[in-house]
Amino acid sequence: MIHIAAPPRIGNDVDCDSIPNEGILQNFRRGAPRCGRAPATDVKSDTADFGLPPAISVVVPVRDEAENIEPLLAEIQSALDGLETYEILCVDDGSRDATPQILAAAMTACPALRVIRHSEPSGQSAALITGIRGARAPWIVTLDGDGQNDPADIPALLKVLHDPQQSEAPQLICGQRRRRQDTWTKRVSSRIANTVRRMALRDGTPDTGCGLKLFSRETFLSLPQFDHMHRFLPSLVQTAGGRVVSVEVSHRPRRRGKTHYGIFDRLWVSIVDLGGVMWLERRMKRPLAVELSAPAPDARAVPPRSMRLDG
């Protein structure tokens, strides 16, 4: 059954009970084996047998992507089967085509698939927020529903997360699209927006517009949530104290369907939002906090003795 949800209310109200257990998070960071891990050929994406959440939730926002859903789901399963336990969470952002029907049918063929539907179109950030709030895994992979991000690049992001040479695990791993397969106007608007953003925010991320990302669910839910926030995720994570890295990924042309975003959506809206993000960052405080321990007992002190009074 498809769960129909109202678009998320923008705000920073986090359900603490939904944040994953820190022990699970630490085990995943260290790459510790999970109980009952089967050989790669026998691994299933459903972890219900052990009552544990999956290691990864793949969140895919879709809107009027009926032609792209089935090929994309097949590619995600091909990339992750035998690699990690996972779930796929598609958020239908109020589609008007056959997307809801195709997703409903796909849940029968793909047990790892979950579907949440917005009652009306609310935008990519709202769809991502809905999916991440509903996800069960401590780590989130996002990718666009148009098929331009290649799910075969997901293992490269996981490899960076599990790299034992790192002194600090990243909280956000961003895809950096090489040889973009977009229209000329789309490439130009994205390049201008990225240049202005880098100069203003100095986040060191060359491509914030790439939909393919891997990040901590707990970190995301602790951030301010607002429309278009997905374009500024690296800067927000860094301001919150998290480490951000970029990984080169492939990019494919859109073969089916049409985009819902034009040059003005990507360029002017991003520049307008930039002022709001700069305002937020100036007001986000991150003091160094240290929990104090009780002082060690003084070994030279003479412990009190019990006394008995006679008479």
C-alpha positions as CSV (number, residue, x, y, z in Angstrom):
1,M,0.0,0.0,0.0
2,I,1.3,3.5,-0.9
3,H,1.5,5.8,2.1
4,I,0.0,9.3,1.1
5,A,1.6,12.0,3.2
6,A,1.1,15.7,3.4
7,P,4.2,17.6,2.4
8,P,6.6,18.1,5.3
9,R,6.3,21.2,7.4
10,I,9.5,23.2,7.0
11,G,11.2,23.5,10.4
12,N,13.7,21.9,12.6
13,D,11.4,19.7,14.7
14,V,13.1,16.4,14.9
15,D,11.6,13.3,16.3
16,C,14.3,12.1,18.6
17,D,12.9,8.6,18.7
18,S,13.4,8.3,15.0
19,I,17.2,9.0,15.1
20,P,19.1,5.7,14.7
21,N,20.9,4.1,17.6
22,E,24.4,5.5,17.9
23,G,25.8,2.0,18.3
24,I,24.5,1.0,14.9
25,L,25.9,4.2,13.5
26,Q,29.4,3.6,14.9
27,N,29.4,-0.1,13.8
28,F,28.5,1.0,10.3
29,R,31.3,3.7,10.3
30,R,33.8,1.1,11.2
31,G,32.5,-1.4,8.7
32,A,31.9,-3.9,11.5
33,P,30.1,-7.1,10.2
34,R,26.4,-7.4,11.1
35,C,25.1,-10.6,12.7
36,G,24.2,-13.4,10.5
37,R,26.0,-11.9,7.4
38,A,25.6,-14.4,4.6
39,P,27.9,-14.9,1.6
40,A,27.4,-12.1,-1.0
41,T,25.4,-14.4,-3.3
42,D,22.9,-15.0,-0.5
43,V,22.5,-11.5,0.9
44,K,19.0,-10.2,0.8
45,S,18.0,-6.5,1.0
46,D,15.4,-7.3,3.6
47,T,16.8,-7.3,7.2
48,A,13.5,-8.1,8.9
49,D,14.8,-11.6,9.7
50,F,17.1,-10.0,12.4
51,G,14.7,-7.1,13.4
52,L,17.5,-4.7,12.4
53,P,17.3,-1.6,10.2
54,P,19.1,-1.8,6.9
55,A,22.5,-0.3,6.5
56,I,21.5,2.1,3.7
57,S,18.3,3.8,2.7
58,V,18.2,4.9,-0.9
59,V,15.9,7.9,-1.1
60,V,14.6,8.8,-4.6
61,P,12.4,11.8,-5.2
62,V,10.2,11.4,-8.3
63,R,7.6,13.5,-10.1
64,D,6.1,12.4,-13.3
65,E,8.9,9.9,-14.0
66,A,6.7,6.9,-15.0
67,E,9.1,5.9,-17.8
68,N,12.2,6.0,-15.6
69,I,11.1,4.2,-12.5
70,E,11.5,0.6,-13.5
71,P,14.9,0.9,-15.1
72,L,16.2,2.9,-12.2
73,L,15.0,0.5,-9.6
74,A,16.6,-2.4,-11.5
75,E,20.0,-0.5,-11.5
76,I,19.8,0.3,-7.8
77,Q,19.3,-3.3,-7.0
78,S,22.1,-4.4,-9.3
79,A,24.5,-1.9,-7.6
80,L,23.7,-2.9,-4.0
81,D,22.7,-6.6,-4.0
82,G,25.3,-8.5,-2.1
83,L,27.1,-5.3,-1.0
84,E,25.0,-3.9,1.8
85,T,21.6,-4.4,3.4
86,Y,19.3,-1.7,2.0
87,E,15.9,-0.3,1.4
88,I,14.7,1.9,-1.5
89,L,12.3,4.7,-0.6
90,C,10.7,6.5,-3.5
91,V,8.9,9.7,-2.7
92,D,6.3,10.6,-5.3
93,D,6.0,14.4,-5.2
94,G,2.4,14.6,-6.4
95,S,2.9,13.0,-9.9
96,R,0.1,13.5,-12.4
97,D,1.2,10.7,-14.8
98,A,1.3,6.9,-14.2
99,T,4.0,7.1,-11.6
100,P,1.8,6.1,-8.7
101,Q,0.5,3.0,-10.5
102,I,4.0,1.9,-11.6
103,L,5.4,2.3,-8.1
104,A,2.5,0.3,-6.6
105,A,3.2,-2.5,-9.1
106,A,7.0,-2.3,-8.5
107,M,6.6,-3.0,-4.7
108,T,5.4,-6.5,-5.5
109,A,8.5,-7.3,-7.6
110,C,10.9,-5.4,-5.3
111,P,10.4,-6.2,-1.5
112,A,13.0,-3.6,-0.6
113,L,10.9,-0.8,-2.1
114,R,8.8,1.5,0.0
115,V,6.7,4.4,-1.4
116,I,5.5,7.6,0.1
117,R,3.3,10.0,-1.9
118,H,2.8,13.7,-1.4
119,S,-0.8,14.9,-1.8
120,E,0.5,17.7,-4.0
121,P,3.8,18.8,-5.7
122,S,6.0,20.4,-3.1
123,G,9.5,20.4,-4.6
124,Q,12.6,18.3,-4.5
125,S,13.7,19.4,-1.0
126,A,10.3,18.6,0.5
127,A,10.4,15.2,-1.1
128,L,13.9,14.5,0.2
129,I,12.9,15.6,3.7
130,T,9.9,13.3,3.7
131,G,12.0,10.4,2.5
132,I,14.8,10.9,5.0
133,R,12.4,11.3,7.9
134,G,10.7,8.0,6.9
135,A,14.0,6.1,6.2
136,R,15.0,3.3,8.6
137,A,18.8,3.2,7.9
138,P,21.5,5.4,9.7
139,W,23.0,6.3,6.3
140,I,21.2,7.8,3.3
141,V,21.9,7.7,-0.4
142,T,20.0,10.1,-2.6
143,L,19.8,10.2,-6.3
144,D,17.5,11.9,-8.8
145,G,14.6,10.0,-10.3
146,D,15.3,11.0,-13.9
147,G,18.0,8.4,-14.5
148,Q,20.9,10.8,-15.0
149,N,22.7,9.7,-11.8
150,D,24.1,6.2,-12.3
151,P,23.5,3.9,-9.3
152,A,26.6,2.0,-10.2
153,D,28.5,4.9,-8.6
154,I,27.0,4.2,-5.2
155,P,29.8,1.7,-4.2
156,A,32.4,4.3,-4.8
157,L,30.8,6.6,-2.2
158,L,30.5,3.7,0.2
159,K,34.2,2.9,-0.3
160,V,35.1,6.5,0.8
161,L,32.9,6.1,3.9
162,H,34.6,2.8,4.9
163,D,38.2,4.0,4.2
164,P,40.2,3.0,7.3
165,Q,42.9,5.6,6.5
166,Q,40.6,8.4,7.4
167,S,41.1,10.0,10.8
168,E,37.5,11.2,10.8
169,A,34.6,9.7,8.9
170,P,32.8,12.1,6.6
171,Q,29.3,13.1,7.4
172,L,28.5,13.9,3.7
173,I,30.0,12.5,0.5
174,C,29.0,14.4,-2.6
175,G,29.1,13.2,-6.2
176,Q,31.0,15.4,-8.6
177,R,29.6,15.0,-12.1
178,R,32.3,14.7,-14.8
179,R,31.4,15.3,-18.4
180,R,27.9,16.5,-17.7
181,Q,25.3,15.3,-20.2
182,D,22.9,18.3,-20.0
183,T,21.6,21.0,-22.3
184,W,23.8,24.1,-22.8
185,T,21.5,26.4,-20.8
186,K,21.4,23.9,-17.9
187,R,25.2,23.6,-17.8
188,V,25.7,27.4,-17.9
189,S,23.1,28.2,-15.2
190,S,24.6,25.5,-13.0
191,R,28.1,26.7,-13.5
192,I,27.2,30.3,-12.7
193,A,25.3,29.3,-9.6
194,N,28.1,27.0,-8.4
195,T,30.7,29.8,-8.9
196,V,28.7,32.3,-6.9
197,R,27.9,29.9,-4.1
198,R,31.6,28.8,-3.8
199,M,32.7,32.5,-3.5
200,A,30.1,33.3,-0.9
201,L,30.1,30.2,1.2
202,R,33.6,28.8,0.6
203,D,32.4,25.3,1.2
204,G,35.1,23.8,-1.1
205,T,32.5,21.6,-2.9
206,P,32.7,21.8,-6.7
207,D,29.3,20.4,-7.5
208,T,26.5,20.8,-5.0
209,G,23.8,20.2,-7.6
210,C,24.6,16.5,-8.1
211,G,21.7,14.4,-6.8
212,L,24.0,11.5,-5.9
213,K,25.0,11.9,-2.2
214,L,25.7,9.7,0.8
215,F,25.3,11.2,4.3
216,S,24.4,10.5,7.9
217,R,20.6,10.6,8.5
218,E,21.2,11.9,12.1
219,T,23.3,14.8,10.7
220,F,20.7,15.7,8.1
221,L,17.8,15.7,10.6
222,S,19.8,18.1,12.9
223,L,20.1,20.7,10.2
224,P,17.7,23.6,9.5
225,Q,15.1,22.4,7.0
226,F,13.8,24.8,4.3
227,D,12.9,24.8,0.7
228,H,15.8,24.3,-1.7
229,M,18.1,23.2,1.2
230,H,19.4,20.3,-0.8
231,R,21.4,22.8,-2.9
232,F,23.3,24.0,0.2
233,L,23.8,20.7,2.0
234,P,27.7,20.8,2.0
235,S,27.8,24.2,3.6
236,L,25.2,23.4,6.2
237,V,26.9,20.2,7.2
238,Q,30.3,22.0,7.5
239,T,28.8,24.7,9.6
240,A,27.4,22.0,11.9
241,G,30.9,20.6,12.2
242,G,30.7,17.7,9.8
243,R,33.4,16.7,7.3
244,V,32.4,16.8,3.6
245,V,34.3,15.2,0.7
246,S,33.6,14.9,-3.1
247,V,33.9,11.9,-5.3
248,E,33.9,11.9,-9.1
249,V,30.9,10.2,-10.6
250,S,29.5,9.6,-14.1
251,H,26.5,11.5,-15.5
252,R,24.0,10.5,-18.2
253,P,21.7,12.3,-20.5
254,R,18.0,12.3,-19.8
255,R,16.6,9.6,-22.1
256,R,12.9,9.6,-21.0
257,G,10.5,12.2,-19.7
258,K,11.2,15.9,-19.2
259,T,12.7,18.1,-16.5
260,H,10.5,20.2,-14.2
261,Y,13.3,22.8,-13.6
262,G,14.4,25.5,-16.0
263,I,17.2,28.0,-16.1
264,F,15.5,30.4,-13.7
265,D,14.7,27.7,-11.2
266,R,18.3,26.6,-11.0
267,L,20.1,30.0,-11.3
268,W,18.0,32.8,-9.8
269,V,16.3,30.9,-7.1
270,S,19.7,29.5,-5.9
271,I,21.2,33.0,-5.8
272,V,18.2,34.4,-3.8
273,D,18.4,31.4,-1.4
274,L,22.1,32.1,-1.0
275,G,21.4,35.2,1.1
276,G,19.3,33.2,3.5
277,V,21.9,30.5,3.9
278,M,24.6,33.1,4.7
279,W,22.2,34.6,7.3
280,L,21.7,31.2,8.8
281,E,25.4,30.4,9.0
282,R,26.3,33.6,10.8
283,R,23.8,32.7,13.5
284,M,24.6,29.0,13.9
285,K,26.8,28.7,17.0
286,R,29.1,25.7,17.4
287,P,31.0,26.0,20.6
288,L,33.5,23.4,21.7
289,A,31.8,21.4,24.4
290,V,33.7,19.1,26.7
291,E,32.0,16.9,29.3
292,L,33.8,16.9,32.6
293,S,34.7,13.8,34.6
294,A,34.5,13.4,38.3
295,P,38.0,14.0,39.9
296,A,39.9,10.9,40.8
297,P,39.9,10.0,44.5
298,D,43.0,11.2,46.4
299,A,45.0,8.1,47.3
300,R,46.6,9.9,50.2
301,A,43.4,10.6,51.9
302,V,42.6,8.4,54.9
303,P,39.2,6.8,54.6
304,P,36.9,7.4,57.5
305,R,36.6,4.6,60.0
306,S,33.6,3.4,61.9
307,M,33.7,3.8,65.6
308,R,31.9,2.0,68.5
309,L,31.3,3.8,71.7
310,D,31.6,1.6,74.8
311,G,29.5,2.2,77.9
